[in-house]
């Protein structure tokens, strides 16, 4: 199942603390590289304190996940919403069902429909401590001006201008999607087991959409993939010669997806992450071409999202160190 033919190199960045501290400059430099996604390993001096979540905090969006086979080698995530539960209750359930997996095992379980797991999504709480300033996703709208470079008062929307947190166990997964409104997104894995991401090369988007439409049981929706429940296996992407990348995200690392980039993935064990959306000058070009699936509401489609927030001014460009590594392959995950 190891994929080599259509895999592309994964950009990984190691900014200095000075470079990392200027969010606007850093993002603009990344966008100037015309990237679809990037992995950022923060400088060692950045040690953000995580918030201790109260045990009584209510998780409103806890799902039990299983998988169904689709046509043409695809799978669909079937999300069954559970009753709201406290964070402490969720931790007990997650601990009782704790398991660590690798890529081979995940796709074997999906294909055999033998896996059933929990995923608590879209939780309206930040995992950053209140004293954290750099890259605190709950404060980006307060510390950065908007895309036009002027400070404005904005209505803060959950999941669009305020971060959501996600609590996963081994095999918790999110279907292929582009962010709402083609926004950029930031995902920080605060603690726990790694998360494996798949990113579709943007020049392959049309081909990918045609494939997922064939997979879909909903023939009335041209962009059913935007419902965020389809899992296309790497072997199928290879067979269809659709270029993609694997990105392994470890605790403390940041994944940034840029406008128009399809992505999906799963957790290799129990972890806690946080994500937020943001706009930029480059994003405006994609905003005009945003497409939406039929009936795109979260509740109607049991959507799993990586939502979030702020618009930032993108100013002068600096030079940042960058290295490229080969995509993470199956055997490195065992």
C-alpha positions in Angstrom: 0.0 0.0 0.0 3.1 2.2 0.1 2.6 5.1 -2.2 5.4 6.6 -4.2 4.3 7.3 -7.8 2.0 10.2 -7.1 3.4 11.4 -3.8 5.0 14.9 -3.7 7.4 16.3 -1.2 6.1 17.8 2.0 7.3 21.3 2.9 8.4 21.6 6.5 9.5 24.8 8.0 11.7 25.5 11.1 11.4 29.3 11.7 13.4 31.1 14.3 11.6 32.6 17.3 11.9 36.1 15.7 10.4 34.8 12.4 7.7 32.8 14.2 6.7 35.8 16.3 5.6 37.9 13.3 2.5 35.9 12.2 1.6 38.2 9.3 5.1 38.2 7.8 5.4 34.5 8.2 2.1 33.6 6.6 2.8 36.0 3.7 6.2 34.4 3.1 4.6 31.0 3.0 1.9 32.1 0.6 4.6 33.6 -1.7 5.9 30.0 -2.1 2.5 29.1 -3.7 2.0 26.2 -1.3 -1.2 24.2 -0.8 -0.1 23.2 2.7 2.8 23.4 5.1 4.0 21.8 8.3 5.6 24.2 10.8 7.8 23.0 13.6 7.8 25.9 16.1 11.1 27.1 17.6 12.1 25.4 20.9 11.7 28.6 22.8 8.0 28.5 22.1 6.5 26.4 24.9 2.8 27.3 25.1 1.1 26.3 28.3 -2.0 24.3 27.6 -5.2 25.0 29.4 -6.5 22.5 32.0 -10.0 21.7 30.8 -12.6 21.6 33.6 -14.0 18.1 34.0 -17.5 19.4 33.9 -17.0 21.2 30.6 -19.8 19.9 28.3 -18.9 18.4 24.9 -22.0 18.9 22.7 -20.7 17.2 19.5 -19.5 13.7 20.3 -19.8 11.2 17.6 -19.4 7.4 17.2 -17.8 6.8 13.8 -17.9 3.8 11.5 -17.3 3.3 7.8 -19.3 2.2 4.8 -17.9 1.1 1.5 -18.6 3.3 -1.5 -18.2 2.7 -5.2 -14.8 3.0 -7.0 -12.7 2.2 -3.9 -14.0 5.0 -1.6 -15.4 4.9 1.9 -17.9 7.0 3.8 -17.7 8.1 7.4 -20.9 7.3 9.2 -21.2 9.7 12.2 -23.8 8.9 14.8 -24.2 11.7 17.3 -24.2 10.8 20.9 -25.7 12.5 23.9 -23.7 15.5 25.2 -21.3 14.5 27.9 -18.8 16.1 30.2 -15.1 16.2 29.3 -14.2 13.9 32.2 -16.8 11.3 31.0 -15.3 11.5 27.5 -11.8 11.0 28.8 -13.0 7.9 30.6 -14.6 6.5 27.5 -11.5 7.4 25.4 -9.2 5.8 27.9 -11.3 2.6 28.0 -11.1 2.4 24.2 -7.5 3.6 23.8 -5.5 2.1 21.0 -2.6 3.1 18.8 -2.7 2.3 15.2 -0.6 2.7 12.0 -1.6 3.6 8.5 -1.9 0.0 7.3 -4.1 -1.0 10.3 -6.3 2.0 9.8 -7.2 1.3 6.2 -7.6 -2.4 7.0 -10.1 -1.6 9.6 -11.9 0.8 7.3 -12.1 -1.7 4.5 -13.4 -4.5 6.9 -15.8 -2.1 8.6 -14.4 -3.4 11.9 -13.5 -0.1 13.5 -15.8 2.0 15.6 -14.4 5.0 17.5 -15.3 8.3 19.2 -14.6 11.8 18.0 -15.5 14.9 19.9 -15.5 17.8 17.4 -16.2 21.6 17.1 -15.8 22.2 20.9 -16.1 25.9 21.6 -13.0 26.1 23.9 -9.4 27.0 23.3 -6.6 24.7 24.6 -4.2 27.6 25.0 -3.4 29.1 28.4 -4.6 32.6 28.8 -1.0 33.9 29.1 0.1 32.6 25.7 0.4 35.3 23.1 2.3 33.9 20.2 0.1 31.9 17.8 -2.7 31.7 20.4 -5.6 30.8 18.1 -8.1 32.3 20.4 -6.4 35.7 20.2 -5.5 36.1 16.6 -8.5 38.2 15.8 -7.5 40.5 18.7 -3.8 40.8 17.9 -3.8 41.1 14.1 -5.5 43.5 11.7 -7.7 42.3 8.9 -6.7 41.5 5.3 -6.9 45.2 4.3 -4.5 46.2 6.9 -6.9 48.2 9.1 -8.1 47.5 12.5 -11.8 46.8 12.6 -14.5 45.6 15.0 -15.8 42.2 13.9 -18.5 39.9 15.0 -16.8 36.8 16.2 -18.3 33.6 14.8 -17.8 30.2 16.3 -15.6 28.0 14.1 -15.0 30.8 11.7 -13.5 33.6 13.8 -13.0 31.6 17.0 -11.1 28.3 17.3 -12.7 24.9 17.9 -11.0 22.1 19.7 -11.0 18.4 18.8 -10.6 15.3 21.0 -9.7 12.1 19.2 -8.9 8.5 19.8 -7.1 6.1 17.5 -8.8 6.0 14.1 -10.9 9.2 14.7 -11.0 10.6 11.2 -12.2 13.5 9.1 -13.3 13.3 5.5 -11.9 15.0 2.4 -12.8 18.7 2.3 -11.8 22.2 1.5 -12.4 24.8 4.2 -15.6 26.7 4.2 -15.3 29.7 1.9 -12.0 28.4 0.7 -10.4 29.9 3.8 -6.9 29.0 5.1 -6.7 27.0 8.3 -4.2 26.4 11.1 -4.3 23.2 13.1 -2.2 22.8 16.2 -1.8 19.4 17.9 -1.5 20.3 21.6 -0.9 16.9 23.1 -1.2 13.1 22.4 -0.6 10.7 19.6 0.3 11.9 16.0 -2.2 12.7 13.3 -1.7 11.6 9.7 -2.9 14.0 7.0 -3.4 13.6 3.3 -3.3 16.6 1.0 -4.4 16.5 -2.6 -2.2 18.5 -5.0 -4.3 21.5 -6.1 -3.6 20.9 -9.8 -5.4 17.6 -9.2 -8.6 19.1 -7.7 -10.8 18.7 -10.7 -9.7 15.1 -11.2 -10.2 14.4 -7.5 -13.7 15.9 -7.5 -14.6 13.8 -10.5 -13.4 10.6 -8.7 -15.3 11.4 -5.4 -18.5 12.2 -7.4 -18.3 8.6 -8.9 -17.8 7.3 -5.3 -20.8 9.2 -4.0 -24.2 7.6 -3.5 -25.7 11.1 -3.9 -26.0 11.6 -7.6 -27.8 14.9 -7.2 -24.8 16.7 -5.7 -21.8 17.5 -8.0 -19.6 18.3 -5.0 -20.6 15.7 -2.5 -17.0 15.6 -1.3 -17.7 19.0 0.3 -20.1 17.1 2.8 -16.8 16.0 4.4 -17.6 12.4 4.9 -15.7 10.7 2.0 -12.4 8.8 2.6 -10.6 7.9 -0.6 -7.9 5.4 0.1 -4.3 6.1 -0.9 -4.2 3.0 -3.1 -7.2 4.4 -5.1 -5.5 7.8 -5.5 -2.4 6.0 -6.8 -4.5 3.9 -9.2 -6.2 7.0 -10.6 -2.8 8.8 -10.7 -4.0 11.6 -8.5 -1.1 13.4 -6.8 -1.2 13.7 -3.0 1.1 14.0 0.0 1.1 12.4 3.4 2.0 14.6 6.4 2.6 13.3 9.9 1.8 15.8 12.6 3.3 15.3 16.0 2.4 16.9 19.3 3.4 20.6 19.3 3.5 20.8 15.5 1.4 23.0 13.2 -0.3 22.2 10.0 -1.4 25.0 7.7 -3.7 24.4 4.8 -4.1 27.2 2.2 -7.1 28.2 0.1 -8.4 25.5 -2.2 -6.5 22.5 -0.8 -8.4 19.2 -0.2 -7.3 17.3 2.8 -8.4 14.4 5.1 -6.8 12.2 7.7 -7.0 10.4 11.0 -5.4 10.1 14.4 -3.0 7.4 15.4 -4.1 7.5 19.0 -5.7 9.7 21.6 -4.9 13.4 21.1 -6.2 16.9 21.5 -6.0 19.5 18.8 -7.3 23.0 18.0 -7.9 24.7 14.7 -9.0 28.0 13.3 -9.5 29.6 9.8 -8.0 32.8 8.6 -8.2 35.0 5.5 -5.4 36.6 3.5 -4.8 38.6 0.3 -4.2 35.4 -1.6 -7.4 33.9 -0.2 -9.5 36.7 -1.8 -8.7 35.1 -5.2 -10.2 31.8 -4.1 -13.2 33.4 -2.4 -14.6 34.5 -5.7 -14.5 30.9 -6.9 -15.8 29.1 -3.8 -18.2 26.2 -4.5 -20.7 24.7 -2.1 -22.3 21.3 -1.9 -26.1 21.0 -1.6 -27.4 21.4 1.9 -24.0 22.1 3.5 -25.1 22.5 7.1 -23.1 20.7 9.7 -26.1 19.2 11.5 -27.8 17.9 8.3 -24.6 16.2 7.2 -23.0 15.3 10.5 -20.0 17.3 9.2 -16.6 17.1 10.7 -14.8 20.4 10.2 -11.6 22.1 11.0 -13.1 25.5 11.5 -11.8 28.8 12.8 -11.0 32.4 12.6 -9.1 35.5 11.8 -8.1 37.7 8.9 -4.6 39.0 9.1 -2.7 41.8 7.4 0.1 40.4 5.2 3.0 42.9 5.1 6.8 42.8 4.3 8.5 39.5 3.3 11.4 38.0 5.1 13.6 35.0 4.3 12.7 31.9 6.2 14.7 28.6 6.4 12.9 25.7 4.7 13.8 22.1 4.2 12.0 19.5 2.2 11.6 15.9 3.3 10.1 12.9 1.5 6.5 12.1 2.4 6.0 10.0 5.5 5.6 6.4 4.3 3.8 3.5 6.0 6.8 1.8 7.4 7.9 4.9 9.3 4.6 4.9 11.2 4.9 1.4 12.7 
